[in-house]
């Protein structure tokens, strides 16, 4: 299993998360859970402000259609 370096910085309402030195943008909140078996889970809540693009694809379609 590959190991990753995770750094979380929080100042007031601002949270900055870095995974392997790369910043993860738009983090609203996070949750870290550690288990007795030694595994650790990081859950990030991301917020994006943009128009929604609807993407539909049928399993038997050869051409993908974006509406």
C-alpha positions as CSV (number, residue, x, y, z in Angstrom):
1,X,0.0,0.0,0.0
2,X,1.4,3.4,-1.0
3,X,1.9,5.9,1.8
4,X,0.9,9.6,1.3
5,X,2.1,12.6,3.3
6,X,-1.0,14.6,4.4
7,X,-0.8,18.1,6.0
8,X,-3.9,19.9,7.3
9,X,-3.7,23.5,8.4
10,X,-6.6,25.3,10.0
11,X,-6.8,29.0,11.0
12,X,-10.3,30.2,12.1
13,X,-12.6,29.1,9.3
14,X,-9.9,28.6,6.7
15,X,-8.7,25.0,6.1
16,X,-5.8,24.1,3.8
17,X,-5.1,20.5,3.0
18,X,-2.0,19.2,1.2
19,X,-1.5,15.7,0.0
20,X,2.0,14.8,-1.1
21,X,2.8,18.6,-1.3
22,X,-0.1,19.4,-3.6
23,X,-2.9,21.7,-2.2
24,X,-6.4,20.4,-2.4
25,X,-8.6,23.4,-3.2
26,X,-12.1,24.2,-2.0
27,X,-12.0,22.3,1.2
28,X,-15.0,23.2,3.4
29,X,-14.5,20.6,6.1
30,X,-12.7,17.3,6.8
31,X,-12.9,14.2,9.0
32,X,-10.0,11.9,10.1
33,X,-10.9,8.5,11.4
34,X,-8.3,6.1,12.8
35,X,-9.0,2.4,13.5
36,X,-7.4,-0.1,15.9
37,X,-6.1,-2.1,12.9
38,X,-3.8,0.8,12.0
39,X,-5.8,2.2,9.0
40,X,-6.6,5.9,8.8
41,X,-9.4,7.4,6.7
42,X,-9.5,11.1,5.5
43,X,-12.8,12.4,4.3
44,X,-12.8,15.8,2.6
45,X,-15.9,17.9,2.0
46,X,-15.3,20.1,-1.1
47,X,-17.4,23.0,-2.3
48,X,-17.5,24.1,-5.9
49,X,-19.4,27.2,-7.2
50,X,-20.1,26.7,-10.9
51,X,-22.8,25.9,-13.4
52,X,-23.8,22.3,-13.4
53,X,-23.1,20.3,-16.6
54,X,-25.3,17.4,-17.2
55,X,-23.5,14.3,-18.6
56,X,-25.5,11.3,-19.8
57,X,-24.2,8.2,-21.4
58,X,-25.9,5.0,-22.4
59,X,-24.0,1.7,-21.9
60,X,-24.5,0.8,-25.6
61,X,-23.8,4.3,-27.1
62,X,-20.5,4.8,-29.0
63,X,-20.7,8.6,-28.9
64,X,-21.0,10.5,-25.6
65,X,-23.4,13.3,-25.5
66,X,-23.0,16.3,-23.2
67,X,-26.2,18.5,-22.7
